[in-house]
Amino acid sequence: MVRTRFAPSPTGYLHIGGARTALFCWAYARRHGGKFVLRVEDTDQERSTQESVQAILDGLSWLGIDWDEGPYYQMQRLDRYREAAERLLAEGKAYRCYCTREELEAMREAQVARGEKPRYDRRWRDSSEPPPAGRSAVIRFKNPLDGEVSWNDLVKGPITVANDELDDLVLVRADGVPTYNFGVVVDDIDMAMTHVIRGDDHVNNTPRQINLYRALDAQAPHFAHVPMILGADGQRLSKRHGAVSVLQYREEGFLPDALVNYLARLGWSHGDDEVFSRDQLVEWFDLEHVSKSPARWDPEKLKWLNGEYLKRIAPADLVAGIRARNPALHAEIAEAMDAEAMTALAVGSWSLLTEHEAFLHEMASPVTSDPAVVAQYLDEKGRSVVGRLAAALEPVEWNASAVKAALQGFVKEGGYKMPEVMMPLRVAVTRKAQTKAIDAIVAALRKEVVLERLRHAAAG
């Protein structure tokens, strides 16, 4: 059975790159009827926080990336890492190193001065010296001194690294906490991972990890390293490009399905398909079509895609979403209008949920944006028109067809040209010179709201 995992470090929020990695792991497991495991790699005790853990869980949940097992926490598995390290010591595959931080720094400085690659010089690898008094030891791996490590990366293809390029990495620190490379290998063995899908910044870790799998007599999983995400300027994605918490996208009015769709297309494709459902993603996703080149983050493309998803949501569901997100705003809107009818007038006009909310808020509480517009259309003649119009609309049954017929009748019976009525009406009701069909807006608003605005405008 295929088993994948997402293993974030809880030192911050769930960002776009991490969300895409989680999505690819999730989609691959779902495609193959496997299991998707969530693991929290919280061994960085100085920076790991419970708030970050919760932000990651909340971000995954909002995106709809559900996990089958976990979350597992590395800090709850320290005994297991010690056990694995002690086994390697007993089998002569690891050793205790008593170098101080100052000794290691002096070693690096001397190597750099000689033009050599800075690395641990293995001085304690085969040492028979007694341990220095009062010093704590780390446990280091006896990396093979010759030969090479090869694997067929499911994205990048065949990769080979010579063992003499690798040093004797630390497995367990003096405080008993495992390093990343050791903890991840023990975890992936214990959790029976078959496929490790992660960012290509981990490629350099892979040969070290494969040697650890071999030392622990375990089969290494298949590796797939996905290219990084770049900003539109070709630089690594950062906060200035939009690499913020995925929950920030929720606050800005993006839909989780749209963001998932967009993330899936960052470095993976299925023909020319741009808009597709989660079910289609699961049906189509494979590693063969993950690009070897970095993906480009395009915020405008994301907004366009979000707009496409908004078009497909029924007005009733859009309004229900406002009720769930912002009950106070929903109450204000509901008091002023039939929010579903008003929404239906402008579906397709928005790229963000926040734009929909702003539209309804403006219809509920119009604000004069340009005094010149009011002066032009609500002059003495315009005020006279809307005053008479208020009286004409008062007996009308309030529905779209009746309101439209009443407005047309008012124009005809008064001998007006259509703009002589509709423009003062539009400005009196919305405080804007350009809107969607004003008869439909008037019908969507509550009758008492429209009459009050007309009378207020007539009074000047």
C-alpha positions as CSV (number, residue, x, y, z in Angstrom):
1,M,0.0,0.0,0.0
2,V,1.2,3.5,-0.9
3,R,2.0,5.6,2.3
4,T,3.0,9.2,2.1
5,R,3.5,11.8,4.8
6,F,3.7,15.5,5.3
7,A,6.1,16.4,8.1
8,P,6.2,20.2,8.8
9,S,8.3,21.8,11.5
10,P,6.1,23.9,13.7
11,T,8.2,27.0,13.7
12,G,5.7,29.2,11.8
13,Y,2.5,29.1,9.8
14,L,1.7,26.7,6.9
15,H,3.0,28.6,3.9
16,I,2.3,28.1,0.2
17,G,5.3,25.8,-0.4
18,G,4.4,23.6,2.5
19,A,0.8,23.5,1.5
20,R,1.7,22.4,-2.1
21,T,3.9,19.6,-0.7
22,A,1.1,18.4,1.6
23,L,-1.3,18.5,-1.4
24,F,0.9,16.5,-3.6
25,C,1.5,13.9,-0.9
26,W,-2.2,13.8,-0.1
27,A,-3.3,13.5,-3.8
28,Y,-0.7,10.7,-4.5
29,A,-2.0,8.7,-1.6
30,R,-5.6,9.2,-2.5
31,R,-4.9,8.3,-6.2
32,H,-3.4,5.0,-5.2
33,G,-5.9,4.1,-2.4
34,G,-3.1,4.6,0.2
35,K,-2.7,6.4,3.5
36,F,-1.6,10.0,4.1
37,V,0.2,10.5,7.4
38,L,0.7,13.8,9.3
39,R,3.9,14.1,11.4
40,V,5.0,17.2,13.3
41,E,8.8,17.5,13.5
42,D,9.0,19.5,16.6
43,T,12.6,18.9,17.7
44,D,13.6,22.5,17.2
45,Q,12.7,23.3,20.8
46,E,13.7,26.9,20.7
47,R,11.4,27.8,17.8
48,S,8.6,25.2,17.8
49,T,5.4,26.5,19.3
50,Q,1.9,25.1,19.9
51,E,0.5,28.1,18.1
52,S,2.4,27.1,15.0
53,V,1.2,23.5,15.4
54,Q,-2.4,24.8,15.5
55,A,-1.8,27.1,12.6
56,I,-0.6,24.2,10.5
57,L,-3.5,22.0,11.5
58,D,-6.0,24.8,10.8
59,G,-4.4,25.5,7.4
60,L,-4.6,21.9,6.3
61,S,-8.2,21.6,7.5
62,W,-9.3,24.7,5.7
63,L,-7.7,23.4,2.5
64,G,-9.5,20.1,2.9
65,I,-6.3,18.1,3.1
66,D,-7.3,15.4,5.6
67,W,-4.9,12.9,7.1
68,D,-5.5,9.2,7.9
69,E,-3.0,8.9,10.7
70,G,-1.4,11.3,13.2
71,P,-0.4,13.9,13.9
72,Y,2.6,12.2,15.4
73,Y,5.1,14.3,17.3
74,Q,8.8,13.6,17.3
75,M,9.3,14.9,20.8
76,Q,7.1,12.1,22.0
77,R,9.4,9.5,20.3
78,L,12.7,10.3,21.9
79,D,13.1,6.9,23.4
80,R,12.7,5.3,20.0
81,Y,15.5,7.5,18.5
82,R,17.8,6.6,21.4
83,E,17.1,2.9,20.9
84,A,17.9,3.2,17.2
85,A,21.1,5.1,17.9
86,E,22.2,2.6,20.5
87,R,21.7,-0.2,18.0
88,L,24.0,1.5,15.5
89,L,26.6,2.1,18.3
90,A,26.4,-1.6,19.2
91,E,26.8,-2.7,15.6
92,G,29.8,-0.4,15.1
93,K,27.9,1.8,12.6
94,A,28.0,4.9,14.8
95,Y,30.3,6.4,17.4
96,R,30.4,9.0,20.2
97,C,32.1,12.3,19.4
98,Y,33.3,14.6,22.2
99,C,34.4,17.6,20.2
100,T,33.4,20.9,21.7
101,R,31.8,23.7,19.7
102,E,35.1,25.6,19.8
103,E,37.0,22.7,18.4
104,L,34.6,22.2,15.6
105,E,34.8,25.9,14.7
106,A,38.6,25.9,14.8
107,M,38.5,22.8,12.5
108,R,36.3,24.6,10.0
109,E,38.4,27.7,10.0
110,A,41.6,25.7,9.3
111,Q,39.9,23.8,6.5
112,V,38.7,27.0,4.9
113,A,42.1,28.6,5.2
114,R,43.6,25.6,3.3
115,G,40.9,25.9,0.6
116,E,39.2,22.7,1.7
117,K,35.5,22.0,2.0
118,P,34.6,22.5,5.7
119,R,33.5,19.2,7.3
120,Y,34.0,17.2,10.4
121,D,37.4,15.4,10.2
122,R,36.2,12.2,11.9
123,R,38.8,12.5,14.6
124,W,36.6,10.4,17.1
125,R,35.5,7.8,14.5
126,D,38.1,5.2,15.4
127,S,39.6,6.8,18.4
128,S,40.7,4.7,21.4
129,E,41.2,7.8,23.6
130,P,39.3,7.9,26.9
131,P,36.4,10.4,26.9
132,P,37.5,13.8,28.1
133,A,36.3,14.4,31.6
134,G,33.1,16.5,32.0
135,R,32.3,16.5,28.3
136,S,29.0,15.4,26.8
137,A,29.0,13.4,23.6
138,V,27.0,13.5,20.4
139,I,26.4,10.3,18.4
140,R,27.7,10.4,14.9
141,F,27.1,8.0,12.0
142,K,29.9,6.1,10.4
143,N,29.2,7.1,6.8
144,P,30.8,4.7,4.3
145,L,34.2,6.1,3.2
146,D,34.0,4.8,-0.4
147,G,31.4,3.8,-3.0
148,E,28.4,5.9,-3.9
149,V,24.7,6.4,-3.3
150,S,22.3,6.2,-6.2
151,W,18.6,6.5,-6.5
152,N,16.0,7.1,-9.2
153,D,14.2,10.3,-8.2
154,L,10.6,10.1,-9.4
155,V,10.8,13.7,-10.5
156,K,14.4,14.5,-11.2
157,G,15.5,11.1,-12.5
158,P,18.7,9.2,-11.6
159,I,21.0,10.9,-9.1
160,T,24.4,9.6,-7.8
161,V,26.5,11.0,-5.0
162,A,29.9,9.7,-4.0
163,N,30.2,8.8,-0.3
164,D,33.4,10.7,0.1
165,E,31.3,13.9,-0.4
166,L,29.4,13.1,2.7
167,D,30.6,13.5,6.3
168,D,29.8,11.7,9.5
169,L,26.6,13.4,10.4
170,V,25.4,13.8,13.9
171,L,22.5,11.4,14.7
172,V,21.7,12.4,18.3
173,R,22.7,15.6,20.0
174,A,24.2,15.7,23.5
175,D,20.7,16.5,24.9
176,G,19.3,13.3,23.4
177,V,17.3,15.0,20.7
178,P,17.8,13.5,17.2
179,T,18.9,15.6,14.3
180,Y,16.6,16.0,11.3
181,N,18.2,13.4,9.1
182,F,18.2,10.7,11.8
183,G,14.7,11.4,13.1
184,V,13.1,11.5,9.7
185,V,14.7,8.1,8.7
186,V,13.6,6.4,11.9
187,D,10.1,7.8,11.6
188,D,9.8,6.8,7.9
189,I,10.9,3.3,8.7
190,D,8.5,2.9,11.7
191,M,5.6,4.5,9.8
192,A,6.3,2.3,6.7
193,M,6.5,5.2,4.3
194,T,6.7,4.1,0.6
195,H,7.0,7.5,-1.0
196,V,8.6,10.6,0.2
197,I,7.5,13.7,-1.7
198,R,9.2,16.9,-0.6
199,G,10.8,20.1,-1.8
200,D,14.1,19.8,-3.8
201,D,15.9,21.7,-1.0
202,H,16.1,18.2,0.5
203,V,18.0,16.6,-2.3
204,N,21.3,17.0,-0.5
205,N,19.9,15.1,2.5
206,T,18.7,12.1,0.5
207,P,22.1,10.3,0.1
208,R,22.8,10.7,3.8
209,Q,19.4,9.3,4.6
210,I,19.7,6.4,2.2
211,N,22.9,5.3,4.0
212,L,21.1,5.4,7.2
213,Y,18.3,3.2,5.8
214,R,21.0,0.7,4.8
215,A,22.7,0.9,8.2
216,L,19.3,0.1,9.9
217,D,18.7,-2.7,7.4
218,A,15.6,-1.0,6.0
219,Q,14.3,-0.4,2.5
220,A,14.5,3.2,1.5
221,P,11.2,4.7,0.2
222,H,10.9,6.1,-3.3
223,F,11.9,9.8,-3.3
224,A,10.3,12.6,-5.4
225,H,11.8,16.1,-5.0
226,V,9.5,18.8,-6.3
227,P,11.1,22.1,-7.6
228,M,10.7,25.2,-5.5
229,I,8.2,28.0,-6.1
230,L,9.6,31.3,-7.4
231,G,8.0,34.7,-7.5
232,A,7.1,36.4,-10.8
233,D,10.6,38.1,-10.6
234,G,12.3,34.7,-10.6
235,Q,13.4,35.0,-7.0
236,R,12.6,32.4,-4.3
237,L,9.1,32.9,-3.1
238,S,8.9,35.2,0.0
239,K,6.4,37.3,1.9
240,R,6.6,40.1,-0.6
241,H,5.4,37.6,-3.3
242,G,2.5,36.4,-1.2
243,A,4.2,33.5,0.6
244,V,2.1,34.1,3.7
245,S,0.1,31.8,5.8
246,V,-2.6,30.0,3.8
247,L,-5.0,31.2,6.3
248,Q,-4.2,34.8,5.2
249,Y,-5.7,33.8,1.8
250,R,-8.9,32.8,3.6
251,E,-9.0,36.2,5.2
252,E,-8.4,37.9,1.8
253,G,-11.5,36.2,0.3
254,F,-10.0,33.1,-1.5
255,L,-11.9,29.8,-1.6
256,P,-10.1,26.7,-0.4
257,D,-11.0,24.8,-3.6
258,A,-9.6,27.5,-5.8
259,L,-6.3,27.7,-3.8
260,V,-6.0,23.9,-4.0
261,N,-6.7,24.0,-7.7
262,Y,-4.0,26.6,-8.1
263,L,-1.5,24.9,-5.9
264,A,-1.9,21.7,-7.9
265,R,-1.0,23.5,-11.1
266,L,2.2,24.9,-9.6
267,G,4.6,22.5,-11.1
268,W,2.2,19.8,-12.2
269,S,-0.2,19.7,-15.1
270,H,-2.8,17.5,-16.7
271,G,-2.8,18.6,-20.4
272,D,-4.2,22.1,-20.7
273,D,-6.8,21.8,-17.9
274,E,-6.8,24.9,-15.7
275,V,-10.0,24.5,-13.7
276,F,-10.6,21.1,-12.1
277,S,-12.2,19.6,-9.0
278,R,-10.5,17.7,-6.1
279,D,-11.9,14.5,-7.4
280,Q,-10.3,15.1,-10.8
281,L,-7.0,16.0,-9.1
282,V,-7.1,12.7,-7.3
283,E,-8.0,10.8,-10.5
284,W,-5.3,12.5,-12.5
285,F,-2.4,13.2,-10.2
286,D,0.9,11.5,-10.9
287,L,4.6,12.2,-10.4
288,E,5.5,11.8,-14.1
289,H,3.9,15.1,-14.9
290,V,5.6,17.1,-12.1
291,S,7.9,19.6,-13.8
292,K,11.6,19.5,-13.2
293,S,11.7,23.3,-13.4
294,P,10.7,25.8,-10.7
295,A,7.1,27.0,-10.7
296,R,6.2,30.7,-10.9
297,W,3.7,32.2,-8.4
298,D,1.2,34.4,-10.2
299,P,-1.2,36.2,-7.8
300,E,-3.3,37.5,-10.7
301,K,-3.8,34.0,-12.0
302,L,-4.9,32.8,-8.6
303,K,-7.4,35.7,-8.4
304,W,-8.7,34.8,-11.9
305,L,-9.1,31.2,-10.8
306,N,-10.9,32.2,-7.6
307,G,-13.3,34.2,-9.7
308,E,-14.0,31.2,-11.9
309,Y,-14.9,29.2,-8.7
310,L,-17.1,32.1,-7.4
311,K,-19.1,32.0,-10.6
312,R,-20.1,28.4,-9.9
313,I,-21.5,29.1,-6.4
314,A,-25.2,29.7,-6.0
315,P,-26.1,33.1,-4.6
316,A,-27.8,31.4,-1.6
317,D,-24.6,29.6,-0.8
318,L,-22.5,32.8,-1.2
319,V,-24.8,34.6,1.2
320,A,-24.8,31.7,3.6
321,G,-21.0,32.0,3.6
322,I,-21.2,35.6,4.8
323,R,-23.6,34.5,7.6
324,A,-21.0,32.0,8.7
325,R,-17.9,34.3,8.3
326,N,-19.4,37.6,9.4
327,P,-22.7,37.5,11.2
328,A,-22.8,41.2,11.9
329,L,-22.4,42.1,8.3
330,H,-25.0,39.5,7.3
331,A,-27.5,41.0,9.7
332,E,-26.8,44.5,8.3
333,I,-27.3,43.3,4.7
334,A,-30.4,41.2,5.5
335,E,-32.0,44.2,7.1
336,A,-31.5,46.3,3.9
337,M,-32.1,43.8,1.1
338,D,-32.9,40.4,-0.3
339,A,-29.2,39.5,-0.3
340,E,-29.6,36.5,-2.6
341,A,-31.4,38.6,-5.3
342,M,-28.7,41.3,-5.0
343,T,-26.0,38.8,-5.3
344,A,-27.5,37.3,-8.4
345,L,-27.3,40.6,-10.1
346,A,-23.5,40.7,-9.9
347,V,-22.3,37.1,-10.0
348,G,-19.2,36.9,-12.1
349,S,-18.1,40.4,-11.2
350,W,-15.9,39.4,-8.3
351,S,-12.5,37.6,-7.9
352,L,-12.7,37.5,-4.1
353,L,-15.3,36.8,-1.5
354,T,-14.3,40.1,0.1
355,E,-15.4,41.9,-3.1
356,H,-18.8,40.2,-2.8
357,E,-19.1,41.3,0.8
358,A,-18.0,44.9,-0.1
359,F,-20.6,45.1,-2.9
360,L,-23.4,44.1,-0.6
361,H,-22.2,46.4,2.1
362,E,-22.1,49.3,-0.3
363,M,-25.7,48.5,-1.4
364,A,-26.7,48.3,2.3
365,S,-24.9,51.5,3.4
366,P,-24.2,53.6,0.3
367,V,-21.5,56.3,0.7
368,T,-21.1,59.3,-1.6
369,S,-17.8,58.8,-3.4
370,D,-18.0,61.8,-5.7
371,P,-20.0,64.9,-4.7
372,A,-20.0,66.0,-8.3
373,V,-22.2,63.0,-9.2
374,V,-24.8,64.0,-6.6
375,A,-24.7,67.6,-7.8
376,Q,-25.2,66.6,-11.4
377,Y,-28.1,64.2,-11.0
378,L,-29.8,65.4,-7.8
379,D,-30.1,69.0,-8.8
380,E,-33.5,70.7,-8.4
381,K,-35.0,68.8,-11.3
382,G,-33.6,65.4,-10.2
383,R,-34.8,65.9,-6.6
384,S,-38.3,66.7,-8.0
385,V,-38.2,63.5,-10.0
386,V,-37.2,61.2,-7.1
387,G,-39.8,62.9,-4.8
388,R,-42.6,62.1,-7.2
389,L,-41.1,58.6,-7.8
390,A,-41.2,57.8,-4.1
391,A,-44.9,58.5,-4.1
392,A,-45.5,56.4,-7.2
393,L,-43.6,53.4,-5.8
394,E,-45.3,53.4,-2.4
395,P,-48.3,51.4,-3.4
396,V,-46.4,48.9,-5.6
397,E,-46.1,45.3,-4.7
398,W,-42.4,44.7,-4.2
399,N,-41.0,42.2,-6.7
400,A,-38.8,42.5,-9.7
401,S,-41.5,42.5,-12.4
402,A,-43.8,44.9,-10.5
403,V,-41.0,47.4,-9.8
404,K,-39.8,47.3,-13.4
405,A,-43.3,47.9,-14.7
406,A,-43.9,50.7,-12.2
407,L,-40.7,52.5,-13.3
408,Q,-41.5,52.2,-17.0
409,G,-45.0,53.5,-16.3
410,F,-43.7,56.4,-14.4
411,V,-41.4,57.4,-17.3
412,K,-44.1,57.0,-19.9
413,E,-46.8,58.8,-17.9
414,G,-44.6,61.7,-17.0
415,G,-43.3,62.2,-20.5
416,Y,-39.7,61.7,-19.4
417,K,-36.7,60.3,-21.2
418,M,-35.4,57.2,-19.5
419,P,-32.2,58.7,-18.2
420,E,-34.1,61.7,-16.7
421,V,-35.6,59.2,-14.2
422,M,-33.1,56.4,-14.0
423,M,-30.0,58.5,-13.3
424,P,-31.5,60.4,-10.4
425,L,-33.0,57.2,-9.1
426,R,-29.6,55.4,-9.3
427,V,-27.7,58.2,-7.5
428,A,-30.4,58.6,-4.9
429,V,-30.5,54.9,-4.1
430,T,-26.8,53.9,-4.5
431,R,-24.9,57.2,-4.5
432,K,-23.1,56.0,-7.7
433,A,-23.5,57.0,-11.4
434,Q,-22.7,53.5,-12.6
435,T,-24.2,50.3,-11.3
436,K,-25.9,47.1,-12.5
437,A,-29.5,47.4,-13.7
438,I,-31.0,50.0,-11.3
439,D,-34.6,48.5,-11.6
440,A,-33.2,45.1,-10.4
441,I,-31.2,46.8,-7.6
442,V,-34.3,48.7,-6.4
443,A,-36.3,45.5,-6.4
444,A,-33.6,43.6,-4.4
445,L,-33.6,46.3,-1.7
446,R,-36.3,46.4,0.9
447,K,-39.2,48.7,-0.1
448,E,-38.9,50.9,3.0
449,V,-35.2,51.3,2.3
450,V,-35.7,52.5,-1.2
451,L,-38.5,54.9,-0.3
452,E,-36.5,56.4,2.6
453,R,-33.5,57.0,0.3
454,L,-35.7,58.6,-2.4
455,R,-37.4,60.9,0.2
456,H,-34.0,61.8,1.7
457,A,-32.6,62.7,-1.7
458,A,-35.8,64.7,-2.6
459,A,-35.4,66.7,0.6
460,G,-31.8,67.6,-0.5
